[in-house]
């Protein structure tokens, strides 16, 4: 776990030690280091798939507002909560 606090300008990428697979109702992730499993719904799955190496949270939000019917402010607020949760679990890298 990490105490980093991501912002819209933070650059993020997936942790290489996390395996993931799409399932019927979303995405399942496994942290190889901890052996923990995580499951996210379709929205979480779309966010995970949209996280490319070196994408800023702001760029991620732009992608998500193009994909979902959501205003920019709501998307930014909700996405920041979600990516901070992922980072706190060690599933994302920042920098």
C-alpha positions in Angstrom: 0.0 0.0 0.0 1.0 3.5 -0.6 0.2 7.0 0.8 0.5 8.9 -2.5 -2.3 11.3 -3.3 -3.0 11.5 -7.1 -4.2 14.7 -8.7 -5.4 15.4 -12.2 -1.8 16.2 -13.3 -0.5 12.9 -11.9 0.9 10.5 -14.5 -0.2 6.9 -13.8 0.4 3.4 -15.2 -0.7 -0.1 -14.2 1.6 -1.9 -11.8 3.4 -4.6 -13.8 2.9 -7.1 -10.9 -0.9 -7.0 -11.4 -2.6 -9.6 -13.6 -6.0 -8.9 -14.9 -8.7 -10.5 -16.9 -12.0 -9.4 -18.3 -15.0 -11.3 -17.0 -18.7 -11.1 -17.8 -19.5 -8.5 -15.2 -16.3 -6.5 -15.2 -12.6 -7.0 -14.5 -10.7 -9.2 -12.1 -7.2 -8.2 -10.9 -4.7 -10.1 -8.9 -1.7 -8.5 -7.2 1.1 -11.1 -7.6 3.1 -9.7 -4.7 0.3 -9.8 -2.1 -1.8 -12.6 -3.7 -4.9 -10.4 -3.3 -7.7 -10.5 -5.8 -9.9 -7.5 -6.7 -13.0 -7.3 -8.8 -14.4 -4.2 -10.5 -17.6 -3.6 -12.4 -17.9 -2.7 -16.1 -17.1 1.0 -15.3 -14.0 0.0 -13.3 -13.0 -2.3 -16.1 -13.2 0.5 -18.7 -11.1 2.7 -16.5 -8.5 0.0 -16.0 -8.3 -0.7 -19.8 -8.0 3.1 -20.5 -4.9 3.4 -18.2 -2.0 3.4 -20.5 1.6 3.8 -19.4 2.3 7.5 -18.9 -1.3 8.7 -19.0 -2.3 11.6 -16.8 -5.4 11.4 -14.7 -6.7 14.4 -16.7 -6.1 12.6 -20.0 -7.8 9.5 -18.6 -10.9 11.7 -17.7 -11.0 13.0 -21.3 -11.1 9.4 -22.6 -13.8 8.5 -20.1 -16.0 11.5 -20.9 -15.8 10.5 -24.6 -16.8 6.9 -23.6 -19.5 7.6 -21.0 -22.3 10.1 -20.7 -20.8 12.1 -17.8 -19.9 15.7 -17.3 -16.2 16.6 -16.9 -16.4 17.6 -13.3 -18.3 14.5 -12.1 -15.9 12.3 -14.1 -12.8 14.0 -12.6 -14.1 13.7 -9.1 -15.2 10.1 -9.4 -12.0 9.1 -11.3 -9.7 10.7 -8.7 -11.4 8.7 -6.0 -11.1 5.5 -8.0 -7.5 5.9 -9.1 -6.5 6.9 -5.6 -8.1 3.7 -4.3 -6.2 1.7 -6.9 -2.9 3.4 -6.0 -3.5 2.9 -2.3 -3.9 -0.8 -3.0 -0.6 -0.8 -5.0 -2.3 -1.6 -8.3 -1.1 1.6 -10.0 2.3 3.4 -10.3 2.6 7.1 -10.3 5.4 9.1 -12.0 
